[in-house]
Amino acid sequence: MYFTDRGIEELADRRGAETVTYEGLADSLRAFVDVHPEFEEAVERLATWLARPDDDDDL
């Protein structure tokens, strides 16, 4: 198990029953980067990955 898996599991446990929109997720990512600008590149990469279609061979 990777260290990040713990955070992902906590997210699923605490908020897994909620419905999330991509607009709401984008707002949360922007707020996170405002507080933690050192993670801007990682958040940008994650957002780009989420935005691409499932059949994109470049993933």
Secondary structure, DSSP 8 states (H G I E B T S, - for coil): --HHHHHHHHHHHHHTTS---HHHHHHHHHHHHHH-GGGHHHHHHHHHHHHS-TT-TT-
